[in-house]
Amino acid sequence: MFEIKIKLTTKSCCLIGNQTESFSVGGVDQSTTIDENGRPIIHGSAFKGALRNIVRELEKKRRTRWKKLKNM
């Protein structure tokens, strides 16, 4: 196992959640996992899922643009 360190800057709000408790009305549905220095931890599976969604959206936009160009 190895550790990868990156600096991530978001352009909008970012929810880094960890479902640890049952949901209650008016309560917090996800808490943020933090390390010993108080920094949020993004688990690899969450990062992978977010990255996959970004790539899908970009591919969808690319295909739409290509279809428009093809129909000109």
PyRosetta script that sets phi, psi and omega in degrees:
from pyrosetta import init, pose_from_sequence

init()
pose = pose_from_sequence("MFEIKIKLTTKSCCLIGNQTESFSVGGVDQSTTIDENGRPIIHGSAFKGALRNIVRELEKKRRTRWKKLKNM")
pose.set_psi(1, 147.1)
pose.set_omega(1, 178.9)
pose.set_phi(2, -138.7)
pose.set_psi(2, 165.9)
pose.set_omega(2, -177.2)
pose.set_phi(3, -113.8)
pose.set_psi(3, 134.4)
pose.set_omega(3, 176.3)
pose.set_phi(4, -114.7)
pose.set_psi(4, 126.7)
pose.set_omega(4, 178.3)
pose.set_phi(5, -109.8)
pose.set_psi(5, 128.0)
pose.set_omega(5, 176.7)
pose.set_phi(6, -135.1)
pose.set_psi(6, 158.2)
pose.set_omega(6, 173.3)
pose.set_phi(7, -106.2)
pose.set_psi(7, 121.8)
pose.set_omega(7, -176.1)
pose.set_phi(8, -113.7)
pose.set_psi(8, 125.9)
pose.set_omega(8, 176.2)
pose.set_phi(9, -118.7)
pose.set_psi(9, 127.1)
pose.set_omega(9, -179.0)
pose.set_phi(10, -97.0)
pose.set_psi(10, 149.8)
pose.set_omega(10, 176.8)
pose.set_phi(11, -92.9)
pose.set_psi(11, -12.8)
pose.set_omega(11, 178.6)
pose.set_phi(12, -143.9)
pose.set_psi(12, -177.4)
pose.set_omega(12, -179.6)
pose.set_phi(13, -60.6)
pose.set_psi(13, 147.5)
pose.set_omega(13, -178.2)
pose.set_phi(14, -134.5)
pose.set_psi(14, 120.6)
pose.set_omega(14, 177.8)
pose.set_phi(15, -99.1)
pose.set_psi(15, 117.7)
pose.set_omega(15, 176.1)
pose.set_phi(16, -110.4)
pose.set_psi(16, 98.7)
pose.set_omega(16, -171.7)
pose.set_phi(17, -110.4)
pose.set_psi(17, 161.6)
pose.set_omega(17, 178.7)
pose.set_phi(18, -145.9)
pose.set_psi(18, 105.3)
pose.set_omega(18, -177.1)
pose.set_phi(19, -73.0)
pose.set_psi(19, 101.0)
pose.set_omega(19, -177.1)
pose.set_phi(20, -113.4)
pose.set_psi(20, -19.5)
pose.set_omega(20, -176.6)
pose.set_phi(21, -129.9)
pose.set_psi(21, 163.3)
pose.set_omega(21, 176.5)
pose.set_phi(22, -72.2)
pose.set_psi(22, 150.5)
pose.set_omega(22, -177.3)
pose.set_phi(23, -77.6)
pose.set_psi(23, 137.4)
pose.set_omega(23, 174.3)
pose.set_phi(24, -128.2)
pose.set_psi(24, 148.3)
pose.set_omega(24, -178.7)
pose.set_phi(25, -59.4)
pose.set_psi(25, 127.9)
pose.set_omega(25, -179.8)
pose.set_phi(26, 83.1)
pose.set_psi(26, -3.9)
pose.set_omega(26, -178.7)
pose.set_phi(27, -94.6)
pose.set_psi(27, 178.0)
pose.set_omega(27, 177.3)
pose.set_phi(28, -86.6)
pose.set_psi(28, 128.0)
pose.set_omega(28, -177.4)
pose.set_phi(29, -86.9)
pose.set_psi(29, -19.9)
pose.set_omega(29, 177.1)
pose.set_phi(30, -142.2)
pose.set_psi(30, 139.4)
pose.set_omega(30, 174.6)
pose.set_phi(31, -107.2)
pose.set_psi(31, 161.7)
pose.set_omega(31, 179.8)
pose.set_phi(32, -98.2)
pose.set_psi(32, 130.3)
pose.set_omega(32, 175.8)
pose.set_phi(33, -78.4)
pose.set_psi(33, 130.7)
pose.set_omega(33, 179.8)
pose.set_phi(34, -124.7)
pose.set_psi(34, 155.0)
pose.set_omega(34, 178.5)
pose.set_phi(35, -87.5)
pose.set_psi(35, -175.6)
pose.set_omega(35, -177.2)
pose.set_phi(36, -65.4)
pose.set_psi(36, -16.4)
pose.set_omega(36, 178.2)
pose.set_phi(37, -98.1)
pose.set_psi(37, 4.8)
pose.set_omega(37, 178.1)
pose.set_phi(38, 84.1)
pose.set_psi(38, 9.3)
pose.set_omega(38, 179.2)
pose.set_phi(39, -89.5)
pose.set_psi(39, 143.2)
pose.set_omega(39, 179.6)
pose.set_phi(40, -67.5)
pose.set_psi(40, 145.4)
pose.set_omega(40, 177.9)
pose.set_phi(41, -107.5)
pose.set_psi(41, 127.8)
pose.set_omega(41, 173.6)
pose.set_phi(42, -103.8)
pose.set_psi(42, 116.2)
pose.set_omega(42, -179.3)
pose.set_phi(43, -70.3)
pose.set_psi(43, 148.1)
pose.set_omega(43, -177.0)
pose.set_phi(44, -55.2)
pose.set_psi(44, -40.0)
pose.set_omega(44, -179.0)
pose.set_phi(45, -66.2)
pose.set_psi(45, -36.8)
pose.set_omega(45, 178.2)
pose.set_phi(46, -68.5)
pose.set_psi(46, -41.7)
pose.set_omega(46, 179.2)
pose.set_phi(47, -64.8)
pose.set_psi(47, -41.4)
pose.set_omega(47, 179.2)
pose.set_phi(48, -61.9)
pose.set_psi(48, -44.8)
pose.set_omega(48, 179.9)
pose.set_phi(49, -64.0)
pose.set_psi(49, -42.5)
pose.set_omega(49, 179.0)
pose.set_phi(50, -64.6)
pose.set_psi(50, -44.0)
pose.set_omega(50, 179.6)
pose.set_phi(51, -63.5)
pose.set_psi(51, -40.8)
pose.set_omega(51, 178.1)
pose.set_phi(52, -60.5)
pose.set_psi(52, -43.2)
pose.set_omega(52, 179.2)
pose.set_phi(53, -64.7)
pose.set_psi(53, -39.4)
pose.set_omega(53, 177.9)
pose.set_phi(54, -62.1)
pose.set_psi(54, -45.5)
pose.set_omega(54, -179.7)
pose.set_phi(55, -63.6)
pose.set_psi(55, -41.2)
pose.set_omega(55, 178.0)
pose.set_phi(56, -60.7)
pose.set_psi(56, -45.5)
pose.set_omega(56, -179.9)
pose.set_phi(57, -63.6)
pose.set_psi(57, -42.2)
pose.set_omega(57, 178.1)
pose.set_phi(58, -63.6)
pose.set_psi(58, -40.6)
pose.set_omega(58, 179.1)
pose.set_phi(59, -65.2)
pose.set_psi(59, -40.1)
pose.set_omega(59, 178.3)
pose.set_phi(60, -61.3)
pose.set_psi(60, -44.3)
pose.set_omega(60, 178.2)
pose.set_phi(61, -64.0)
pose.set_psi(61, -41.3)
pose.set_omega(61, -179.9)
pose.set_phi(62, -62.5)
pose.set_psi(62, -44.0)
pose.set_omega(62, 179.8)
pose.set_phi(63, -64.1)
pose.set_psi(63, -40.4)
pose.set_omega(63, 178.9)
pose.set_phi(64, -62.4)
pose.set_psi(64, -45.2)
pose.set_omega(64, 178.4)
pose.set_phi(65, -62.2)
pose.set_psi(65, -41.1)
pose.set_omega(65, -178.9)
pose.set_phi(66, -63.8)
pose.set_psi(66, -42.1)
pose.set_omega(66, 178.8)
pose.set_phi(67, -62.4)
pose.set_psi(67, -41.9)
pose.set_omega(67, 179.0)
pose.set_phi(68, -62.3)
pose.set_psi(68, -44.1)
pose.set_omega(68, 179.5)
pose.set_phi(69, -65.0)
pose.set_psi(69, -38.8)
pose.set_omega(69, -179.0)
pose.set_phi(70, -65.2)
pose.set_psi(70, -34.3)
pose.set_omega(70, -177.8)
pose.set_phi(71, -83.2)
pose.set_psi(71, -2.6)
pose.set_omega(71, -179.6)
pose.set_phi(72, -78.2)
pose.dump_pdb("model.pdb")
